[in-house]
Amino acid sequence: GKTAFSMAIAENVASRGVAVGVFSMEMTNIEICKRIIAMQTEVPCRQVDRPEDVRYLQEVIERGRPEIPIYFDNSNSTNVDDIISRMREMSKELSCKVFVVDYLQQLTKKGADKRTIVSEASVALKNAAKELGVTIIALSQLARCDDPVPHMHQLKESGEIENSADNVYLIYRAEIYKGKEFFPAP
């Protein structure tokens, strides 16, 4: 859900002419593009991937908007310093004003544990956002538990995420849990 949510934000922002840079350590650029096409055209992802019917391809062609300024980093780097360096380039060369980093727990740094990596990355990304005058959306995984309602303490290797973030959004899709034991009362 976190990638779909962030790509919906990216597509919405880019459709208004604001350039967006995307760094994904989880999905390929092609997979993300297929999701964006599916969102734009309201054609199911599986149909965009392997259309069972030519009419789906026609919908993609007619309703998709490939001119939106979403740029994908092709470096496949999982090092936050490399990512920030690419953000500087994309900000200067492509006028990117929003960046999506998917996701913090996939970042690596030689000799460091995940908690340290995520903590240092969240601070570094915050500083990069200030330096470049951009918005950075950094995604994080939640620890799974029996209660489907997300809580701040579930941020995996959270360290500095809560402290360095301007906003933290925890997504809860109530319609999935309706009628189940943990559905919160209105």
Secondary structure, DSSP 8 states (H G I E B T S, - for coil): -HHHHHHHHHHHHHTTT-EEEEEESSS-HHHHHHHHHHHHHT--HHHHHS-SSHHHHHHHHHH--TTS-EEE--S----HHHHHHHHHHHHHHH-EEEEEEE-GGG---TT--HHHHHHHHHHHHHHHHHHHT-EEEE---B---S--S--GGGBTT-TTHHHH-S-------HHHHTTSTT----
